[in-house]
Amino acid sequence: MWHEYYNVATTDEAIRLMGEKGEGTRIVAGGTDLILELERGVRRDIHTLIDITRIPGLDQITLDEEDVIHLGPMVTHNHCAASKLIRERAFPLARAAWEVGAPQIRNRATVAGNLITASPANDTITPLMALGAWIVLASSRGKRKVSLEEFYSGVRKTVMQPDEILVDIAFPALKTSQKGTFIKLALRRAQAISVINVAVVLGFEAATVELASITLGAVAPTIIHAKEAEKYLAGKELTEVVIAEAARLTMEDSRPIDDIRGSAAYRREMVRVCTARGLRSLLKGEEQAAIPPEPVLLWGKEQSTFNGQLSAQSFPESPIETTVNGVKHTFTSGHDKTLLRLLREEGKLIGTKEGCAEGECGACTVFLDGKAVMACLVPAPRAHGAEIVTVEGLANNGQLHPVQQAFINDGAVQCGYCTPGFLMSGAKLLEERPNPTRNEIEQAITGNLCRCTGYYKIVQAIEDASQLEV
């Protein structure tokens, strides 16, 4: 897929390499969109990847003295979903982040990557635009600040130059007089692209709407504002009549197309319905009811950190040195593969399955530095210096992991192809929450698909595993 891969230790190194290597170079943070595009052959001109995941401090969410929230380029969707600051001062972003993919995807996929991919159906662009966000782009020529509204020039098109990298996402934190939410309509509850999405941010003076920001996703070539609805709401109190008219005006501002996920007419009607739903939740103070107060992250207890020296280390010039299931491995080939194929083909660890190779089925779930991820969407060189656990590593000294034993006891194995992924998700859940509720179990396996029968025995097995002694 790619020819060269660099792990860098500083942003300056990444900027220098971007300038030196030319237009066929891309930054890898989460890589969940980029790897999929490379696998599908959509991006045939990419020859060099620059991995910034080991640069310290890029995964921070901070609030500055001017009450502006900053997201580093390595902030993931799960970081946002779990962040107290984001949930309290930028709730539309927290809810949008929670709606993306599944835990394994949210552990890798970054907000910065979501913005740069520039699909009008991407979930985090919509709330960030409603919040008035801007980004900072850096290159060897210096830095420039670009508002999100100016960043997009069309479907999957931005004003970003080939040698630039995104170094900051910023937006004003919501004041106590402001409230907001995000509503997504998709074809299933998880692992689904938006048919439409709506973000609403309202500023109040007592009970009167002083300022409104309504943005729409998947209904135009880029994320757009519902300008007529925004004007209409200003100076009015939220009532059912006002909500109905604002929702109608929002629908009128949308300009969707027909595609495989829905017709234009259906999308227009769903814009109206979802806008009304969002405004009504703000009126009743119920906007946070749709997201768990403590979402399942599949982070476990601890995450490993790289302790070696990284200074523009390149592959294939260097071997991939990693630890898998507690055993050190050195791979001199496989640098141009995904982690899934490195494990199966170079590592001969075939327990991790390839079901879809698109991050949809979860059969390839492994632990990377303590977090559950989809191995099919991780570039193999990311394994360098990492701690990896596969399904072969769940058993301890010949004793099955409680989740493995419960799957046997409860007859949850079925055909077995999806089982390794379910076992990994269940094991990480029990590490994170030793006594999970049924809802938390369901959250944990939203990224794992079973095609045999149903999920009843699988859920029961994970529930029963929490009662077994480790």
KOLZA-928954 format. One record per residue (C-alpha): y, z, x. Coordinates in steps of 0.05 Angstrom, whole numbers, plus 32768, in hexadecimal, padded with zeros to 4 digits. Layout:
residues N
YZX
...
end
This chain:
residues 470
800080008000
803280158035
803080098080
80578044809C
805F808B8083
808E80BE80A0
809081098095
80D6812180A6
80F3816680B2
813C815A80A2
816681318072
818A811280AD
814780F780C7
813980D98083
817E80B88080
8176809C80C6
8131807E80B7
814B80618075
8180803C809C
8150802580D3
8115800E80A9
813B7FE28078
81337FD0802F
80E77FD8802B
80EE80248035
80E980598000
80F080A57FFE
80B380CC7FE6
80C0810E7FC3
809081157F89
807C80CC7F8D
805C80CC7F48
8082808E7F31
8084806B7F75
803980727F85
802780577F41
8055801B7F4A
8036800E7F8F
7FEF80137F73
7FFF7FE27F3C
801F7FB17F6C
80637FB67F4A
80847FC67F8D
80687F947FBF
80A27F987FF0
809A7FE28004
80827FEB804B
809C8030805F
809B8074803C
80C480AF8053
80AA80F2803A
80DF81288031
80B2815D8011
80B08189804F
80FC818E8058
810F81D7804B
813D81E88011
813981A77FEA
811581C77FB0
814C81F97F9F
817182017F5D
81B482237F68
81F482367F43
823482307F6C
827582567F66
829282217F38
825A822B7F05
823881EA7F18
81EC81E67F1C
81CE81BF7F57
818881A37F5A
816C818F7F9E
8147814D7FA5
810381727FA7
810E81997F67
80D381897F3A
80CD81897EEF
80A581C97EF2
80DC81E97F1B
810D81D97EE2
80DD81EE7EAB
80D282327ECD
811A823E7EE4
813E82777EC1
818182587ED4
816F82147EB6
815282327E77
8190825D7E6C
81C7822E7E84
81AA81E87E7C
817481EE7E47
817181A37E35
815A81957E7C
812681CD7E7A
810881B27E3A
8109816A7E53
80E7817E7E94
80B281A37E6C
80A481647E42
8094813A7E80
804B812A7E8E
801E81667E99
801E81A27EC9
7FFF817A7F02
803481437EFB
806D81757EF3
805781977F34
806581567F5B
8097812D7F33
80DF813B7F46
811D81367F1A
813D810B7F51
810380DA7F4D
810880D77F02
815280C57F08
814780907F3E
810D806E7F19
8142805F7EE4
811580527EA9
813C805B7E68
80FF80827E4E
810180B57E87
810C80FA7E68
813A811F7E98
817080EA7E9C
818380F57E53
819381407E56
81B4813A7E9A
81E381047E80
81F381307E43
820281697E73
8233813D7E9A
820A81387EDA
821A81147F1A
81F281067F59
820281037FA3
81E780C97FCC
81E580CC8018
81DD8097804E
81F2808D8096
823680788079
824180BC8059
823B80D98013
825380C27FD0
825480E37F8B
823E80B97F4F
823D80CF7F06
81FB80C17EE2
821F80947EB2
823680687EEC
81F3806C7F11
81CC803E7EE2
81D87FF37EDE
819C7FDF7EB4
81527FEA7EA7
8137800A7EE7
81777FF67F0B
81A980237F2E
81E5801D7F5D
81BD80407F94
81BE80197FD6
817E800D7FFE
8191803D8035
81A880768008
818280B57FF3
819280E57FBB
81A4812A7FD8
81C081507F9C
81C181507F50
81F9817A7F31
8215818A7EED
823F81C17ECC
821781FB7EB2
821C82067E67
824E823A7E52
824082707E20
826582467DEC
8236820B7DF8
81F081FD7DDF
81C181C47DEA
817B81A97DDF
814E816D7DEC
811E814B7DBC
80E8811B7DD1
80BD80F07DA5
807E80D47DC5
803A80BA7DAF
801680FA7DC3
802781427DD5
8021813A7E20
801B81057E56
804480D47E2D
808280A97E37
80BB80B37E06
80BE80867DCA
810580A27DC4
812780E17DDE
816881037DCC
819281377DF1
81C8815E7DCD
81FD818C7DEC
823181AC7DC0
826D81D77DD2
828482077D9B
82C582297D89
82AB82607D5B
828182387D29
82A581F67D34
828B81C07D63
82C181B67D97
829D81827DC2
825C815B7DB9
823181347DEA
81F6810E7DCE
81CC80E07DFB
819280B37DEA
8156809C7E12
812780607E08
8156803E7DD7
817F80137E07
817A7FF67E4D
819780377E68
81A3807D7E4C
81DE80797E1C
820E80A77DF8
821280A87DAC
825D80A37DAF
826C809E7D64
824180DB7D55
826381017D8E
82A880F17D70
829181027D2A
827781487D3C
82B7815E7D5F
82DE818F7D34
82A681997D00
827881D27CEF
822E81C37CF1
821581BD7CAA
81DB81957C8E
820B81607C76
822D815B7CBB
81E9815A7CDE
81D181227CB1
820E80F77CBE
820E81057D0A
81C480F17D0C
81D380B17CE6
820C809F7D15
81DF80AD7D51
81AC807D7D34
81E280487D2C
81F580507D76
81AD80427D8D
81967FFC7D9D
814B7FFE7DAA
81197FC77DB2
80D27FBB7D99
809C7FCC7DCB
80557FE77DCE
806B802E7DBF
809480207D82
80BE7FEE7D5B
81097FEC7D5E
810D80017D15
80DF803C7D21
810780527D5E
8149804F7D38
812D807B7D01
810F80AC7D33
815380B17D56
817080C87D14
813780F97D06
813681177D4C
8182811E7D51
818281437D0F
8149816E7D27
816E817F7D67
81B0818F7D44
818B81B97D11
816981E27D47
81AD81F07D67
81C982057D24
819082367D19
818C824D7D62
814482367D67
814A82037D9F
8121822B7DD0
80E682347DA0
80C481F47DB7
80B982087E00
808E82437E16
80B6827D7E32
8088827E7E6F
806A82387E76
8028822C7E9A
8038820D7EDD
7FF5820B7F01
801782277F3E
7FE782617F49
7FFE829D7F70
801382817FB3
8027823E7FD0
8019822B8018
804F82138047
804B81E48082
8051820C80C3
804E81D280F5
808581AA8115
809C816C80EE
80CB813C8110
80C680F680F3
807A80F980FB
805E80B580E9
801C809B80CF
7FEF807780E3
80088088812A
7FF480D1811D
7FB480EA80FD
7FB6810F80BA
7FA3815680CB
7F958180808E
7F6B81B98072
7F3D81AA8038
7F1681E38017
7F24820E8054
7F0981DB8086
7F3781B680B6
7F34816A80B4
7F52813480DF
7F5780EF80C0
7F6880B480EC
7F66808380B1
7F7C80848069
7FC7808D8075
7FD580538045
7FAC8071800C
7FB680A57FD6
7F9D80EC7FE1
7F6680DE7FAE
7F4A80A57FD8
7F5380CA8019
7F2981047FFF
7EF380D77FE1
7EEF80A18016
7F0380C28058
7EF1810A8044
7EB180F8801D
7EC5812B7FE9
7EB181057FAB
7EB8813E7F79
7F00812B7F6C
7EFA80F07F3C
7F2380B17F31
7F2A80A87EE6
7F6A80827EDD
7F8E80827F21
7FCF80887EF9
7FD880D37EF1
7FC180D17EA8
7F7B80EF7EA6
7F7C812A7ED7
7F36811C7EF2
7F53811C7F39
7F7581607F34
7F7781867F76
7FA081BF7F93
7FD481A97FC5
7FF581E47FE8
7FE282117FAE
7FF881E47F75
7FCE81B97F47
7FDF816F7F50
7FC3812B7F3F
7FA581127F81
7FAC80C97F6A
7FF880CF7F6D
7FFE80F27FB0
800480C77FEF
7FCD80D98021
7FFC80EC805B
801881248030
7FD681478041
7FED814F8089
7FF5819A8096
7FE381AA804E
7FB081D8802E
7F8581B27FFC
7F4F81CB7FCD
7F21819D7FA7
7EEB81AD7F74
7EB981B47FAE
7EE281F07FC5
7EE282187F84
7EA0823B7F91
7EA182767FC1
7E6682867FEF
7E3782627FC0
7E5182857F82
7E6F82597F4C
7EB782647F38
7EBB82877EF4
7ED582467ED4
7E9A821F7EF0
7E6982537ED6
7E8A82567E91
7E87820A7E8B
7E3B820F7E96
7E33824A7E67
7E5B822A7E2F
7E4181E37E36
7E8681C87E47
7E7081977E7C
7E5E815C7E4E
7E5A811A7E76
7E7B813D7EB1
7EAC81087EC9
7EEA812E7EB3
7ECC81727EC4
7EE781797F0B
7F2E81727EF2
7F2481A37EBA
7F0581D57EEA
7F4081D07F1A
7F7381D87EE3
7F4D82137EC5
7F4482357F08
7F8E822F7F19
7FA082497ED5
7F7682877EDE
7F9682927F22
7FDA828E7F01
7FC782B47EC2
7F8682DC7EC5
7F8582E67E79
7FA382A77E5B
7FAF829D7E11
7F9082617DEE
7FD482407DED
7FDB82497E38
7F96822B7E43
7FAC81EF7E1A
7FEB81E97E43
7FC381EA7E83
7F9581B17E70
7FC981827E51
7FC081577E8F
7F7481527E89
7F5481207E5A
7F0D81267E3E
7EEE80E77E20
7EAA81047E0B
7EB4812F7DCD
7EEB81627DC8
7F0D819B7DEC
7EF181D67DC5
7EBB81E97DF7
7EE981DC7E32
7F1E820A7E16
7EE9823E7E05
7ECB823A7E4B
7F0F82477E6C
7F1B82807E3C
7ED6829E7E4B
7EE082947E96
7F1B82C57E93
7EE882FB7E7F
7EB782ED7EB8
7EBA83147EF9
7ED082EC7F35
end
